[in-house]
């Protein structure tokens, strides 16, 4: 039996630079990939990252339109907060024993381990908790009003559903927030982790083409951060983690992320002569960046005639969040993009969105779809 204390980052240290990595890499066996580029795309207050992930030595293959999955880790501050609220030593080592009659049921994480590792790498502590979790922790409330409130939210009544919708969903409360706002609720930490959902990988549209980037996968991701009705700041698990902890530092080892590729049916038409309309507001542009690289390759490397390539892109302000502006302008000059329709919603008094441009160009759209057997794609 192996006992591990101060287990943080063990998940990665076990495998980084190890020759025991086995292929194929998939959801159950992710590839620990180095990040080679992580740069900011926006110029304003918001943040959008362009990330390039090295897939050499993995034998992972992808096509434009596929997705990349990233296994993130939870915010250390939130993990510590759970320990504080429950008066638990997060470095305590424990082992789960399966008492279920179905012995084939696997543990949600490797054991033995520590509470810190389970909460950091394997359990979802940021999503809104489901009613069965509230029902379980209600029994640990010493305050009867708090206990009754939790129990009411678990009942299939109109009152229960309304209270759950308002207090949990609308207020975006995570399990951390529930424990903070109900101070008499002190479930045992080992009981709590039995009912938390497993931390799931996050999927992102790949914003590159293997025609130009066979050894790397590109991601275009907005950093999620917003204020809730309870005046808390909620952050996206993966994007915030990548933003804060996965920066590329010169002369330092490349940061590592566990990944795998998920195949998609989101593909360009098999005939390059077929016209395409791509509608990608904001980071919806991501897969179309890969499509444009594909069309560029067909045009310049394979000398294939292309059908019209029409792109709609929208953002708030041209000077702040016009993603890949120079690339798109270059594609216009090279005739990879036939027409580029841009909507900058806040650059004028009256807001203009992509939908307004589509309405203006409805005749062109119907012509591409109806008369020319073209394809229309929407993402975002």
C-alpha positions as MATLAB code, in Angstrom:
seq = 'XXXXXXXXXXXXXXXXXXXXXXXXXXXXXXXXXXXXXXXXXXXXXXXXXXXXXXXXXXXXXXXXXXXXXXXXXXXXXXXXXXXXXXXXXXXXXXXXXXXXXXXXXXXXXXXXXXXXXXXXXXXXXXXXXXXXXXXXXXXXXXXXXXXXXXXXXXXXXXXXXXXXXXXXXXXXXXXXXXXXXXXXXXXXXXXXXXXXXXXXXXXXXXXXXXXXXXXXXXXXXXXXXXXXXXXXXXXXXXXXXXXXXXXXXXXXXXXXXXXXXXXXXXXXXXXXXXXXXXXXXXXXXXXXXXXXXXXXXXXXXXXXXXXXXXXXXXXXXXXXXXXXXXXXXXXXXXXXXXXXXXXXXXXXXXXXXXXXXXXXXXXXXXXXXXXXXXXXXXXX';
ca = [
       0.000    0.000    0.000;
       1.289    3.456   -0.896;
       0.633    6.393    1.397;
       1.030    9.838   -0.033;
       1.133   12.991    2.075;
       1.129   16.520    0.644;
      -0.196   15.013   -2.540;
      -0.646   18.248   -4.543;
       0.459   17.936   -8.141;
       1.083   14.197   -7.751;
      -1.273   13.552  -10.650;
       1.211   15.158  -13.022;
       4.521   14.347  -11.352;
       3.861   10.644  -11.679;
       3.978   10.821  -15.460;
       5.795   13.930  -16.683;
       8.755   12.927  -18.828;
       8.054    9.313  -17.997;
       8.747    6.648  -20.598;
       5.859    4.569  -19.284;
       3.234    6.641  -21.099;
       1.226    4.310  -23.283;
      -0.759    4.912  -26.438;
      -3.422    5.349  -27.598;
      -4.247    8.443  -25.590;
      -7.925    8.959  -24.861;
     -10.351   10.036  -22.144;
      -9.159    7.375  -19.714;
      -5.522    7.792  -20.656;
      -4.807   11.471  -21.487;
      -1.565   12.693  -22.965;
       0.457   15.047  -20.764;
       1.155   17.720  -23.361;
       3.451   20.752  -23.100;
       2.037   24.234  -23.723;
       4.406   26.024  -26.079;
       2.457   29.274  -26.602;
       0.009   31.085  -24.313;
      -0.611   34.669  -25.397;
      -3.322   37.261  -24.929;
      -5.556   38.127  -27.899;
      -7.718   40.882  -26.424;
      -6.542   44.435  -25.849;
      -9.293   45.485  -23.431;
     -10.272   44.495  -19.897;
     -11.488   41.032  -20.845;
      -9.106   38.193  -21.609;
      -8.953   35.692  -24.477;
      -6.066   33.271  -24.789;
      -4.419   31.800  -27.852;
      -2.842   28.552  -26.681;
      -0.689   26.143  -28.661;
      -0.225   22.633  -27.313;
       2.586   20.366  -28.471;
       1.382   16.891  -29.525;
       4.655   15.540  -30.877;
       5.573   12.055  -29.606;
       1.918   11.362  -28.858;
       0.784   10.053  -32.240;
      -2.393   12.051  -31.679;
      -4.038   13.080  -34.932;
      -6.734   15.630  -35.522;
      -8.683   17.304  -38.289;
      -9.962   20.851  -38.569;
     -13.291   20.910  -36.729;
     -12.308   18.404  -34.015;
     -12.267   19.186  -30.295;
      -9.504   19.050  -27.746;
     -10.338   18.071  -24.174;
      -8.367   19.395  -21.213;
      -8.433   18.005  -17.702;
      -8.193   21.029  -15.386;
      -7.592   21.424  -11.675;
      -9.686   23.365   -9.197;
      -8.677   26.681   -7.689;
      -6.423   26.078   -4.672;
      -8.235   28.809   -2.729;
     -11.591   27.030   -3.126;
     -10.090   23.730   -2.015;
      -8.565   25.390    1.049;
     -11.890   27.070    1.792;
     -13.668   23.710    1.976;
     -11.059   22.524    4.464;
     -11.594   25.640    6.562;
     -15.393   25.415    6.506;
     -15.410   21.747    7.492;
     -12.483   21.934    9.944;
     -10.753   19.200    7.963;
      -7.066   18.402    7.536;
      -6.814   18.249    3.755;
      -3.549   16.298    3.888;
      -5.180   13.361    5.633;
      -4.691   10.147    3.642;
      -7.759    8.007    3.037;
      -8.926    5.060    0.940;
     -12.359    4.448   -0.516;
     -13.849    0.999   -0.078;
     -16.579   -0.102   -2.444;
     -19.441   -1.532   -0.399;
     -21.803   -1.605   -3.371;
     -22.989   -5.005   -4.539;
     -21.780   -4.030   -8.001;
     -18.092   -4.729   -7.436;
     -17.281   -3.594  -10.981;
     -17.982    0.023   -9.993;
     -14.693    1.894   -9.991;
     -13.509    4.605   -7.659;
     -13.807    8.155   -9.009;
     -10.099    8.664   -8.288;
      -7.017    6.587   -7.403;
      -6.663    5.544   -3.768;
      -5.114    5.919   -1.272;
      -4.989    9.669   -1.629;
      -5.615   12.859    0.338;
      -8.665   15.075    0.572;
      -6.624   17.859   -1.014;
      -5.835   15.791   -4.096;
      -9.396   14.503   -4.492;
     -10.836   18.029   -4.274;
      -8.167   19.551   -6.499;
      -8.018   17.100   -9.379;
     -11.015   14.791   -9.342;
     -14.165   16.371   -7.859;
     -16.390   19.161   -9.155;
     -16.592   21.866   -6.486;
     -17.648   24.799   -8.679;
     -20.861   23.633  -10.363;
     -24.244   24.112   -8.721;
     -24.882   21.083   -6.464;
     -27.712   18.733   -7.306;
     -30.626   18.161   -4.967;
     -29.398   14.766   -3.724;
     -26.235   16.453   -2.426;
     -28.301   19.051   -0.559;
     -30.428   16.276    0.915;
     -27.361   14.492    2.257;
     -25.709   17.524    3.831;
     -28.993   18.793    5.325;
     -28.686   16.172    8.073;
     -25.526   17.858    9.307;
     -27.188   21.258    9.925;
     -27.449   22.161   13.623;
     -29.739   25.064   12.809;
     -33.276   23.823   12.132;
     -34.098   26.676    9.740;
     -31.078   25.901    7.586;
     -31.887   22.190    7.654;
     -35.477   22.829    6.633;
     -34.367   25.143    3.833;
     -32.110   22.491    2.323;
     -34.752   19.800    2.670;
     -37.360   22.022    1.018;
     -35.101   22.490   -2.011;
     -34.885   18.728   -2.464;
     -38.641   18.199   -2.545;
     -40.483   17.744   -5.895;
     -42.977   20.478   -5.009;
     -43.516   23.833   -6.666;
     -42.119   25.550   -3.584;
     -39.062   23.308   -3.530;
     -38.358   23.701   -7.219;
     -38.754   27.478   -7.030;
     -36.459   27.786   -4.020;
     -33.791   25.563   -5.615;
     -34.004   27.508   -8.868;
     -33.705   30.866   -7.122;
     -31.202   30.094   -4.362;
     -28.933   27.638   -6.177;
     -29.294   28.122   -9.937;
     -30.055   31.841  -10.282;
     -27.526   32.802   -7.599;
     -24.894   30.439   -9.084;
     -24.042   28.882   -5.720;
     -21.450   26.128   -5.656;
     -21.018   23.699   -2.769;
     -18.476   26.145   -1.318;
     -21.044   28.948   -1.349;
     -23.713   26.728    0.201;
     -21.403   25.869    3.097;
     -20.456   29.536    3.508;
     -24.052   30.752    3.580;
     -25.296   27.991    5.884;
     -22.710   28.136    8.683;
     -24.364   25.425   10.801;
     -23.988   22.907    7.960;
     -20.840   20.926    8.757;
     -20.904   17.605    6.866;
     -18.041   15.196    7.340;
     -15.628   15.725    4.490;
     -15.402   12.019    3.687;
     -19.189   11.911    3.370;
     -19.275   15.028    1.191;
     -16.797   13.710   -1.372;
     -18.929   10.608   -1.863;
     -21.659   12.704   -3.459;
     -19.794   15.395   -5.391;
     -19.764   14.919   -9.144;
     -16.554   13.976  -10.901;
     -14.578   16.878  -12.382;
     -15.122   16.575  -16.135;
     -12.741   17.504  -18.960;
     -13.501   20.738  -20.783;
     -13.867   20.632  -24.568;
     -12.667   23.351  -26.931;
     -12.996   23.667  -30.681;
      -9.566   23.301  -32.241;
      -8.591   26.543  -33.970;
      -5.910   25.148  -36.260;
      -5.449   22.770  -39.164;
      -2.995   19.841  -39.266;
      -2.164   20.921  -42.812;
      -0.110   23.753  -41.288;
       0.272   22.578  -37.694;
       0.617   18.771  -37.607;
       2.598   18.862  -34.355;
       0.430   21.233  -32.341;
      -3.177   21.964  -31.486;
      -4.407   25.540  -31.090;
      -7.130   26.772  -28.732;
      -8.940   30.123  -28.664;
     -10.598   30.547  -25.268;
     -12.168   33.474  -23.416;
     -11.352   33.541  -19.715;
     -14.660   33.088  -17.888;
     -15.177   35.427  -14.938;
     -18.424   36.994  -13.741;
     -20.096   38.434  -10.659;
     -23.068   36.560   -9.226;
     -26.171   37.971   -7.575;
     -24.531   37.288   -4.209;
     -21.627   39.601   -5.198;
     -19.191   36.706   -5.563;
     -16.760   36.373   -8.451;
     -17.109   33.025  -10.195;
     -14.317   31.893  -12.492;
     -14.136   29.285  -15.217;
     -12.264   26.256  -13.902;
     -10.089   25.586  -16.942;
      -9.661   29.028  -18.447;
      -8.692   30.626  -15.136;
      -6.278   27.778  -14.406;
      -4.654   28.150  -17.828;
      -4.511   31.919  -17.462;
      -2.948   31.946  -14.007;
      -0.801   28.831  -13.884;
       0.000   27.660  -17.393;
       2.000   30.559  -18.779;
       5.093   29.833  -20.875;
       8.173   31.242  -19.134;
      11.464   31.532  -21.070;
      14.200   29.119  -19.934;
      11.688   27.233  -17.769;
      10.170   23.778  -18.403;
       6.997   23.978  -20.484;
       3.767   23.790  -18.449;
       1.925   20.494  -18.849;
      -1.774   19.763  -19.403;
      -3.570   16.395  -19.709;
      -5.408   16.252  -23.047;
      -7.089   14.012  -25.583;
      -8.748   14.587  -28.967;
     -12.461   14.130  -29.591;
     -13.497   13.580  -33.175;
     -16.266   15.682  -34.684;
     -18.571   15.678  -37.689;
     -17.976   19.418  -38.119;
     -16.169   19.301  -41.468;
     -15.682   21.314  -44.624;
     -17.496   19.984  -47.711;
     -15.624   17.216  -49.516;
     -15.635   19.281  -52.712;
     -13.539   22.457  -52.317;
     -15.558   24.095  -55.116;
     -18.622   24.136  -52.847;
     -19.238   27.613  -51.409;
     -19.323   27.966  -47.625;
     -20.783   30.516  -45.236;
     -19.189   30.515  -41.780;
     -20.882   32.398  -38.931;
     -18.641   32.773  -35.893;
     -19.266   35.572  -33.395;
     -16.566   35.919  -30.708;
     -14.679   32.693  -30.039;
     -17.132   30.983  -32.388;
     -14.441   31.930  -34.886;
     -12.170   29.208  -33.456;
     -13.042   26.227  -35.715;
     -13.313   28.528  -38.743;
      -9.702   29.582  -38.246;
      -8.852   25.926  -38.851;
     -11.200   25.817  -41.854;
      -9.536   28.892  -43.348;
      -6.135   27.288  -42.957;
      -7.511   24.257  -44.799;
      -8.828   26.426  -47.653;
      -5.539   28.313  -47.749;
      -3.665   25.027  -48.119;
      -5.989   23.864  -50.907;
      -5.591   27.128  -52.762;
      -1.823   27.637  -52.499;
      -0.360   24.173  -51.968;
      -2.752   21.993  -53.966;
      -3.751   24.657  -56.523;
      -7.403   23.696  -56.173;
     -10.139   26.105  -57.248;
     -12.300   27.126  -54.307;
     -15.914   28.081  -54.029;
     -16.821   31.314  -52.289;
     -15.730   31.479  -48.657;
     -17.945   33.926  -46.770;
     -17.170   34.698  -43.132;
     -19.287   36.550  -40.582;
     -17.508   37.690  -37.433;
     -18.811   39.813  -34.593;
     -17.360   41.247  -31.405;
     -17.825   44.259  -29.133;
     -15.119   46.654  -30.291;
     -12.752   46.367  -33.212;
      -9.856   47.917  -31.292;
     -10.190   45.514  -28.358;
     -11.458   42.083  -29.322;
     -11.150   41.589  -33.058;
      -9.692   38.077  -32.955;
      -6.908   37.263  -35.435;
      -7.501   40.529  -37.280;
      -4.259   40.455  -39.257;
      -4.728   36.810  -40.234;
      -8.205   37.526  -41.587;
      -6.980   40.552  -43.519;
      -4.215   38.430  -45.053;
      -6.747   35.805  -46.076;
      -8.817   38.505  -47.740;
      -5.787   39.665  -49.712;
      -4.941   36.110  -50.765;
      -8.570   35.442  -51.810;
      -8.946   32.657  -49.268;
     -11.862   34.665  -47.865;
     -14.173   35.918  -50.593;
     -16.290   38.157  -48.370;
     -15.778   39.215  -44.770;
     -18.738   40.698  -42.911;
     -17.870   42.344  -39.594;
     -20.184   43.439  -36.798;
     -18.703   45.510  -33.962;
     -21.689   45.921  -31.689;
     -20.396   48.752  -29.481;
     -18.473   50.872  -31.969;
     -21.566   52.973  -32.704;
     -24.633   54.263  -30.887;
     -26.944   51.648  -32.359;
     -25.718   48.133  -31.709;
     -25.030   45.996  -34.762;
     -24.804   42.224  -34.473;
     -24.073   39.429  -36.914;
     -27.796   38.704  -37.113;
     -28.366   42.183  -38.570;
     -25.794   41.526  -41.297;
     -27.336   38.160  -42.086;
     -30.713   39.819  -42.508;
     -29.208   42.396  -44.874;
     -27.572   39.636  -46.934;
     -30.418   37.133  -46.917;
     -30.606   36.977  -50.710;
     -26.944   36.064  -50.955;
     -27.360   33.422  -48.249;
     -30.325   31.797  -49.972;
     -28.440   31.830  -53.260;
     -25.459   30.011  -51.749;
     -27.639   27.419  -50.066;
     -30.360   26.967  -52.684;
     -28.762   27.554  -56.073;
     -25.117   26.654  -55.427;
     -25.604   23.739  -52.996;
     -23.356   25.508  -50.527;
     -22.808   24.790  -46.853;
     -23.560   27.037  -43.894;
     -21.798   26.682  -40.543;
     -22.644   28.314  -37.222;
     -20.496   28.287  -34.109;
     -20.641   30.482  -31.029;
];
